[in-house]
């Protein structure tokens, strides 16, 4: 295999070069594989010798980059061998430790430290340190990493706990590209599910052939209880069964538990588990014990069904489920009485979240089924108040049905309630005080008592004003959200008629009106003025960003135009997809009409692009102030880049940057600063010209 000649680092570099169709700068390659340029350059010294047996040549050229030359067939052979070796970025300690857990779970038998150090390309001392770091993870599942001096490392614990650790590891790593593909392809042919999938994931625990045949068995069972499982639950079933088959074939059987097996045999889902078991026995020619069948049933019972599709039919079905609604309403009241009303208005929370979650939860609790919650400890640590309130919510279920709700289930409730509370709190940012007018015949006496009662119940949520019948001028009507009146009024306004003593029912009507108004825009006397204020604020923020975020860097004279675009985009965007957008949009604009001005010694590259979210002004000078050597940039010693985001404010942003491009031609001292000045000197000119523009902008408002 290629791994005998290539270190993991070399594998990453060569694989990246094999995927290129021409020279690539070392810096670009280093960023692509997430290691430093210096590390790449150090590893390059050893690559030519390793390539000899494949008849390939390593090439490099200053200012151009590095590449491979040779027979394409041999390149494909090398690529296949390197990919099969499953190279790992050993600099990522957390990823390496996760892989160490994976390797131990793949085979719990005795292994020397050298076995792991060879896999990861690190020292035995590093492996020893990593073993100490992952020991606690295994300990949570009653498994112990044992060291036998002179022999190596092995794992000690029961088969039941070993299976549990496997399941949890899979739960923690369920969201991988291969697993997502497995779910999406579950109604396609089995071969399509397995072939062309990378092995760099948790499936290295299992034998590919076993996984493929297990999928075939499950696909043959067209039971709606399987078809309606959520993505994670379906994938979990496939993996659970594959693990069970793999362990049974190795004669590693879970310890018998007659009570559980007898109990589950009476369950309505046990027949489905038996159907799956029979299919597996025929496929693999093995005998599956009753306890294994019981655990398959347990997995089915503990699985979640897909979220409800909230169409009219689904809503109708939910509305008819009166008991479920009663339970949910009681749970929300118990969570927090003060925010209960708003939580009940959140359809995403009530219907798509809580009700969809509660139905399978009640099934699990009724049958004593357990569920894993890998986020439990994090939820308890990061959101203790929400978790504790959900303990009270769980008591609603316990008191109504007599089920004890375990902490993993409480954790899932906390996820739903916490998400709803965050949504509600985000809406609170827009909440305002509500202006209420209290009206009686004279504006004194009883209206003062009403005002005191309302103020006591709503405190700083409202602003109260007391009026007599003759006080309701157009100004008062315009600024008041609604009126609370004990007398009939002829004015056109939003009015709640109440009794002088304000009953509980009337106070609830007022509360509903307050909740409605505090999320509505405040009444304005001059809407046009507020619009102008918003425009001024927007322009001020954009101008400030251009000045504060101005980029400035210097590059070698020998850099090519294409390399310059790459260097500029890397400075202006953090993510590769946005960098590519910037490069392509600048190149596209340049092809339309070149913006290279050799007579003035500068180039102005500008474009509208989705690669940025704010307007950008960037200066890129040569290091020694002399022109670039690239013929395309002949005579140019500085490149200016101006980028406008593709959004609803293209016109305003273009106008701001247009001021700077105009001043470049008009003001020789600005152009000279751009060509040879330092960052702060250039920024001072930018600030000066945009300051002048903003003052002129205000004068026109």
JOZI-V981862 format. One record per residue. N is the residue number from 1. SS is DSSP state (hx for helix, st for strand, lp for the rest). PSI is psi in degrees with one decimal (* if undefined). NEAR is the number of other C-alpha atoms within 8 Angstrom. Layout:
N,SS,PSI,NEAR  N,SS,PSI,NEAR
This chain:
1,lp,158.5,6  2,hx,-28.6,9  3,hx,-21.5,11  4,hx,-24.4,6  5,lp,-18.1,6  6,lp,131.8,11  7,lp,163.8,9  8,hx,-37.7,13  9,hx,-45.5,12  10,hx,-38.4,11  11,hx,-45.1,12  12,hx,-44.7,12  13,hx,-48.1,11  14,hx,-40.3,8  15,hx,-42.8,11  16,hx,-40.9,10  17,hx,-35.6,10  18,hx,-23.7,10  19,lp,-9.9,6  20,lp,156.0,9  21,lp,18.3,5  22,lp,-174.0,5  23,lp,145.9,10  24,st,131.6,12  25,lp,145.1,11  26,hx,-41.6,11  27,hx,-42.7,7  28,hx,-41.1,8  29,hx,-42.8,11  30,hx,-44.6,12  31,hx,-36.7,10  32,hx,-38.3,6  33,lp,11.1,9  34,lp,41.2,6  35,lp,169.3,8  36,lp,156.8,8  37,hx,-37.6,10  38,hx,-40.8,6  39,hx,-42.9,8  40,hx,-47.0,12  41,hx,-35.2,9  42,hx,-41.9,7  43,hx,-26.4,10  44,hx,-25.0,9  45,hx,-29.3,7  46,hx,-9.9,7  47,hx,-43.5,11  48,hx,-42.6,10  49,hx,-40.2,6  50,hx,-25.0,9  51,hx,-12.8,11  52,hx,-44.0,9  53,hx,-12.0,6  54,hx,-0.4,8  55,lp,25.3,9  56,lp,152.4,13  57,st,134.8,10  58,st,126.8,11  59,st,147.5,8  60,st,149.4,9  61,st,125.1,7  62,lp,132.6,5  63,lp,-10.7,8  64,lp,-52.0,10  65,st,-159.1,11  66,st,153.1,12  67,st,171.5,12  68,st,144.6,10  69,st,148.8,8  70,lp,-171.7,9  71,lp,129.5,8  72,hx,-34.2,6  73,hx,-44.7,6  74,hx,-34.8,11  75,hx,-41.5,12  76,hx,-37.2,8  77,hx,-48.0,8  78,hx,-42.4,10  79,hx,-44.5,10  80,hx,-41.5,8  81,hx,-41.1,11  82,hx,-41.6,14  83,hx,-35.3,9  84,hx,-27.6,6  85,lp,-10.3,9  86,lp,63.3,8  87,lp,148.3,10  88,lp,136.7,9  89,lp,97.3,9  90,lp,-10.4,12  91,lp,-17.0,4  92,lp,96.8,7  93,hx,-42.6,7  94,hx,-41.1,6  95,hx,-39.2,8  96,hx,-40.0,12  97,hx,-35.0,12  98,hx,-41.7,8  99,hx,-32.0,8  100,hx,-44.4,11  101,hx,-44.4,9  102,hx,-45.2,10  103,hx,-38.3,9  104,hx,-39.7,10  105,hx,-30.7,9  106,hx,-36.2,9  107,lp,109.1,6  108,lp,3.9,9  109,lp,171.2,7  110,lp,130.9,9  111,st,138.7,9  112,lp,155.3,9  113,hx,-32.5,11  114,hx,-32.4,7  115,hx,-44.3,8  116,hx,-37.2,11  117,hx,-33.8,13  118,hx,-38.4,8  119,hx,-44.3,6  120,hx,-8.3,10  121,lp,33.0,9  122,lp,172.5,9  123,lp,161.8,7  124,hx,-30.5,10  125,hx,-39.8,6  126,hx,-42.0,9  127,hx,-43.5,12  128,hx,-41.9,9  129,hx,-41.2,8  130,hx,-36.9,10  131,hx,-39.8,11  132,hx,-37.1,8  133,hx,-34.6,8  134,hx,-5.9,10  135,hx,-40.4,10  136,hx,-36.1,8  137,hx,-46.5,7  138,hx,-36.4,12  139,hx,-32.4,9  140,lp,-24.1,7  141,lp,25.1,10  142,lp,31.8,8  143,lp,139.5,13  144,st,133.6,10  145,st,119.5,11  146,st,139.4,8  147,st,129.2,8  148,st,103.0,7  149,lp,129.7,5  150,lp,-11.9,4  151,lp,-43.0,9  152,st,-148.7,11  153,st,141.1,13  154,st,170.1,12  155,st,139.2,12  156,st,132.4,9  157,lp,172.6,9  158,lp,158.9,7  159,hx,-38.0,10  160,hx,-46.6,8  161,hx,-34.6,11  162,hx,-42.5,11  163,hx,-40.2,9  164,hx,-42.7,9  165,hx,-40.0,10  166,hx,-47.3,9  167,hx,-43.3,9  168,hx,-42.1,10  169,hx,-40.9,8  170,hx,-42.3,9  171,hx,-42.0,9  172,hx,-22.2,7  173,lp,26.7,8  174,lp,-30.2,8  175,lp,74.5,6  176,lp,161.4,8  177,hx,-41.3,6  178,hx,-41.3,9  179,hx,-39.2,10  180,hx,-42.8,9  181,hx,-36.9,9  182,hx,-41.7,11  183,hx,-46.1,10  184,hx,-29.5,7  185,lp,11.3,10  186,lp,-19.3,10  187,lp,4.7,6  188,lp,-175.8,7  189,lp,152.4,8  190,hx,-38.0,10  191,hx,-38.8,7  192,hx,-29.5,8  193,hx,-40.7,12  194,hx,-42.9,10  195,lp,154.2,6  196,lp,17.8,4  197,lp,135.7,6  198,lp,146.9,6  199,lp,10.7,8  200,lp,62.0,7  201,lp,-168.0,8  202,hx,-12.9,10  203,hx,-9.7,9  204,hx,-14.5,9  205,hx,-34.0,9  206,lp,164.9,12  207,lp,128.9,9  208,hx,-39.0,8  209,hx,-38.7,6  210,hx,-46.2,11  211,hx,-45.5,12  212,hx,-43.5,12  213,hx,-32.9,9  214,hx,-43.6,12  215,hx,-41.2,10  216,hx,-42.9,9  217,hx,-45.3,12  218,hx,-37.5,9  219,hx,-28.2,9  220,lp,-17.1,6  221,lp,100.1,8  222,lp,58.7,7  223,lp,132.3,6  224,hx,-21.3,6  225,hx,-27.0,6  226,hx,-44.0,8  227,hx,-28.0,7  228,lp,5.3,8  229,st,150.2,12  230,lp,168.8,11  231,hx,-52.0,8  232,hx,-38.2,7  233,hx,-39.8,11  234,hx,-47.4,11  235,hx,-39.3,11  236,hx,-38.1,9  237,hx,-46.5,11  238,hx,-47.3,12  239,hx,-42.5,9  240,hx,-47.7,11  241,hx,-40.6,10  242,hx,-41.2,12  243,hx,-45.2,10  244,hx,-46.5,9  245,hx,-45.1,9  246,hx,-43.9,11  247,hx,-38.3,10  248,hx,-41.0,10  249,hx,-23.7,8  250,lp,12.1,6  251,lp,32.2,6  252,lp,96.3,8  253,lp,142.6,7  254,lp,143.7,8  255,lp,140.8,7  256,lp,146.4,5  257,lp,82.9,7  258,hx,-38.2,7  259,hx,-45.3,6  260,hx,-43.4,8  261,hx,-43.5,11  262,hx,-40.0,8  263,hx,-46.1,8  264,hx,-24.7,11  265,hx,-23.0,8  266,lp,-3.5,7  267,lp,149.9,7  268,lp,-22.2,5  269,lp,-2.2,9  270,hx,-30.5,12  271,hx,-36.0,7  272,hx,-42.0,8  273,hx,-39.6,13  274,hx,-38.1,9  275,hx,-44.1,9  276,hx,-43.7,11  277,hx,-44.9,10  278,hx,-42.4,8  279,hx,-40.5,9  280,hx,-40.5,12  281,hx,-39.8,11  282,hx,-39.5,8  283,hx,-43.9,8  284,hx,-2.9,6  285,lp,50.7,7  286,lp,164.2,8  287,lp,124.1,5  288,lp,119.8,9  289,lp,159.6,6  290,hx,-35.0,7  291,hx,-34.6,12  292,hx,-38.6,10  293,hx,-39.9,12  294,hx,-38.3,14  295,hx,-31.5,8  296,hx,-42.2,12  297,hx,-41.7,13  298,hx,-42.1,10  299,hx,-43.1,10  300,hx,-45.2,10  301,hx,-32.1,11  302,lp,2.3,11  303,lp,156.0,11  304,lp,145.4,9  305,st,164.8,9  306,lp,154.3,8  307,lp,149.7,8  308,lp,138.7,8  309,lp,117.0,6  310,lp,68.8,9  311,lp,-177.8,6  312,hx,-39.0,6  313,hx,-44.2,7  314,hx,-42.7,10  315,hx,-40.4,9  316,hx,-42.2,8  317,hx,-40.6,8  318,hx,-42.0,10  319,hx,-31.1,8  320,hx,-17.2,6  321,lp,74.3,8  322,hx,-41.8,8  323,hx,-42.0,6  324,hx,-41.3,8  325,hx,-42.6,11  326,hx,-43.7,8  327,hx,-46.0,10  328,hx,-45.6,11  329,hx,-40.8,9  330,hx,-37.9,9  331,hx,-41.9,11  332,hx,-42.7,13  333,hx,-39.5,9  334,hx,-30.6,10  335,hx,-52.6,11  336,lp,105.8,9  337,lp,-32.5,9  338,lp,-32.1,5  339,lp,8.9,7  340,hx,-43.5,11  341,hx,-48.1,8  342,hx,-36.8,8  343,hx,-37.9,13  344,hx,-18.9,10  345,lp,-10.0,7  346,lp,94.7,9  347,hx,-36.9,8  348,hx,-37.5,7  349,hx,-50.9,12  350,hx,-51.8,13  351,hx,-57.0,12  352,hx,-26.7,13  353,hx,-75.2,10  354,hx,-46.7,12  355,hx,-45.3,12  356,hx,-34.7,11  357,hx,-36.4,10  358,hx,-35.8,8  359,hx,-55.4,8  360,hx,-26.4,12  361,hx,-44.9,9  362,hx,-35.4,8  363,hx,-45.7,9  364,hx,-44.7,12  365,hx,-38.9,12  366,hx,-30.0,8  367,lp,11.0,7  368,lp,26.5,6  369,lp,139.3,10  370,lp,156.5,7  371,lp,140.3,8  372,lp,142.2,6  373,lp,89.4,9  374,lp,-15.1,8  375,lp,2.3,7  376,hx,-53.6,10  377,hx,-37.4,7  378,hx,-40.3,8  379,hx,-46.3,13  380,hx,-34.8,10  381,hx,-44.3,7  382,hx,-25.7,6  383,lp,59.2,9  384,hx,-38.5,9  385,hx,-44.1,6  386,hx,-43.0,10  387,hx,-42.7,13  388,hx,-38.4,8  389,hx,-32.9,10  390,hx,-19.8,14  391,hx,-41.7,9  392,hx,-38.8,10  393,hx,-42.3,12  394,hx,-29.3,11  395,hx,-26.6,9  396,hx,-44.9,12  397,hx,-43.2,12  398,hx,-42.6,11  399,hx,-36.1,8  400,hx,-40.4,6  401,hx,-14.6,6  402,lp,13.5,7  403,lp,136.7,9  404,lp,126.3,6  405,lp,113.6,11  406,lp,164.7,6  407,hx,-37.9,7  408,hx,-38.0,10  409,hx,-38.5,11  410,hx,-37.2,13  411,hx,-41.4,15  412,hx,-37.8,9  413,hx,-39.9,10  414,hx,-35.1,12  415,hx,-45.9,9  416,hx,-47.7,11  417,hx,-40.2,11  418,hx,-43.2,9  419,hx,-41.7,8  420,hx,-39.1,11  421,hx,-38.5,9  422,hx,-43.5,8  423,hx,-41.2,8  424,hx,-41.1,10  425,hx,-35.5,8  426,hx,-33.8,8  427,hx,-27.9,9  428,hx,-25.6,8  429,lp,-25.3,6  430,lp,3.0,7  431,lp,142.3,9  432,lp,169.5,8  433,lp,143.1,9  434,st,130.6,11  435,st,111.0,12  436,st,134.9,13  437,st,126.7,13  438,st,122.5,15  439,st,130.6,15  440,lp,-176.1,14  441,lp,-43.9,7  442,lp,-16.8,8  443,lp,7.9,13  444,lp,174.6,10  445,lp,-114.2,7  446,hx,-32.5,8  447,hx,-29.4,13  448,hx,-38.8,10  449,hx,-42.5,8  450,hx,-42.6,12  451,hx,-41.6,11  452,hx,-41.5,8  453,hx,-43.0,8  454,hx,-41.4,10  455,hx,-38.5,11  456,hx,-38.4,7  457,hx,-30.2,6  458,hx,-7.3,8  459,hx,-118.2,8  460,hx,8.0,7  461,hx,-14.5,8  462,st,156.1,12  463,st,123.4,9  464,st,138.7,10  465,st,139.3,8  466,st,132.1,12  467,st,151.7,14  468,lp,172.7,12  469,hx,-28.1,11  470,hx,2.3,6  471,hx,-3.5,7  472,lp,75.9,10  473,lp,166.4,7  474,hx,-36.3,6  475,hx,-44.7,7  476,hx,-45.1,9  477,hx,-37.2,9  478,hx,-36.2,9  479,hx,-10.1,10  480,lp,133.2,11  481,lp,-46.9,11  482,st,162.4,11  483,st,146.9,13  484,st,115.8,12  485,st,145.7,12  486,lp,-5.2,10  487,lp,152.5,8  488,lp,138.8,6  489,lp,145.0,5  490,lp,-11.4,4  491,lp,151.0,4  492,lp,103.0,4  493,lp,169.4,7  494,lp,110.5,7  495,st,132.8,8  496,st,120.2,9  497,st,129.5,9  498,lp,168.9,9  499,lp,156.3,7  500,lp,-29.2,8  501,lp,-4.6,5  502,lp,90.3,9  503,lp,169.3,7  504,hx,-39.0,6  505,hx,-41.7,6  506,hx,-36.7,9  507,hx,-35.9,10  508,hx,-36.1,8  509,hx,-41.3,8  510,hx,-42.0,9  511,hx,-43.2,8  512,hx,-39.6,8  513,hx,-39.1,8  514,hx,-45.8,10  515,hx,-37.1,8  516,hx,-43.5,8  517,hx,-30.8,10  518,lp,-13.1,11  519,lp,1.7,11  520,lp,152.9,7  521,lp,143.9,6  522,lp,145.2,5  523,lp,135.3,8  524,lp,141.7,7  525,lp,-28.2,6  526,lp,88.7,6  527,hx,-36.7,7  528,hx,-39.4,6  529,hx,-41.9,7  530,hx,-35.2,8  531,hx,-42.1,8  532,hx,-41.9,9  533,hx,-41.3,8  534,hx,-41.8,8  535,hx,-44.2,8  536,hx,-44.5,9  537,hx,-41.6,8  538,hx,-47.6,8  539,hx,-38.6,10  540,hx,-42.9,9  541,hx,-43.9,8  542,hx,-42.7,11  543,hx,-42.2,10  544,hx,-41.0,8  545,hx,-42.1,11  546,hx,-43.6,11  547,hx,-50.2,10  548,hx,-36.9,6  549,lp,14.2,8  550,lp,126.2,12  551,st,144.6,9  552,st,124.7,9  553,st,164.7,7  554,st,143.9,8  555,st,165.0,9  556,lp,146.2,8  557,lp,-27.5,11  558,lp,-0.8,8  559,lp,140.3,12  560,lp,166.6,10  561,hx,-44.9,9  562,hx,-41.7,6  563,hx,-34.8,9  564,hx,-42.1,9  565,hx,-40.4,10  566,hx,-45.8,10  567,hx,-42.6,8  568,hx,-46.5,9  569,hx,-34.7,12  570,hx,-31.4,9  571,hx,-31.6,8  572,hx,-15.0,9  573,lp,144.2,11  574,lp,-23.7,8  575,lp,143.3,6  576,hx,-40.3,7  577,hx,-37.7,7  578,hx,-36.3,12  579,hx,-43.3,15  580,hx,-40.9,10  581,hx,-45.4,11  582,hx,-47.1,13  583,hx,-48.5,11  584,hx,-40.3,8  585,hx,-38.0,11  586,hx,-42.9,12  587,hx,-40.2,8  588,hx,-43.2,8  589,hx,-38.1,12  590,hx,-36.0,10  591,hx,-32.8,7  592,hx,-43.5,6  593,lp,113.1,6  594,lp,138.8,7  595,lp,30.7,8  596,st,123.6,9  597,st,81.9,10  598,hx,-31.0,11  599,hx,-29.2,6  600,hx,2.6,6  601,lp,23.6,12  602,st,159.2,15  603,st,140.8,13  604,st,102.2,11  605,st,122.6,12  606,st,153.4,10  607,st,156.5,10  608,st,131.7,9  609,st,151.4,12  610,lp,1.9,10  611,lp,-14.5,12  612,lp,158.6,14  613,lp,-4.9,7  614,lp,153.4,8  615,lp,142.7,14  616,st,134.8,12  617,st,118.4,13  618,st,140.9,10  619,st,128.8,13  620,st,105.1,13  621,st,158.6,14  622,st,153.1,14  623,lp,-37.8,9  624,lp,5.8,5  625,lp,-3.0,9  626,lp,163.7,9  627,lp,157.8,13  628,lp,150.7,15  629,lp,-18.5,10  630,lp,126.0,10  631,hx,-32.0,6  632,hx,-30.2,5  633,hx,27.1,13  634,lp,128.9,10  635,lp,-5.2,10  636,lp,130.6,16  637,lp,-4.7,13  638,st,138.6,14  639,st,124.4,12  640,st,137.0,12  641,st,125.3,12  642,st,122.4,13  643,st,135.2,12  644,st,126.2,15  645,st,146.1,15  646,lp,91.4,10  647,lp,-164.7,5  648,lp,-3.7,4  649,lp,30.8,8  650,hx,-40.7,10  651,hx,-47.8,6  652,hx,-45.1,8  653,hx,-38.4,12  654,hx,-37.0,9  655,hx,-40.4,8  656,hx,-50.0,10  657,hx,-28.8,11  658,hx,-32.4,8  659,hx,-43.3,11  660,hx,-39.7,11  661,hx,-35.3,8  662,hx,-42.7,8  663,hx,-26.7,10  664,hx,-38.7,10  665,hx,-35.8,8  666,hx,-32.5,6  667,lp,105.8,8  668,hx,-36.7,8  669,hx,-32.0,6  670,hx,-45.1,11  671,hx,-40.2,10  672,hx,-39.7,9  673,hx,-41.4,11  674,hx,-38.7,11  675,hx,-41.5,12  676,hx,-2.3,8  677,lp,172.4,9  678,lp,175.6,8  679,hx,-48.2,7  680,hx,-32.2,6  681,hx,-44.1,9  682,hx,-42.6,12  683,hx,-34.9,10  684,hx,-41.2,8  685,hx,-43.9,9  686,hx,-45.7,10  687,hx,-42.1,9  688,hx,-47.9,8  689,hx,-37.2,11  690,hx,-28.4,12  691,hx,-46.3,8  692,hx,-42.5,8  693,hx,-41.4,9  694,hx,-39.0,10  695,hx,-41.0,8  696,hx,-38.0,8  697,hx,-41.9,8  698,hx,-36.8,8  699,hx,-28.4,6  700,hx,-15.1,5  701,lp,*,5
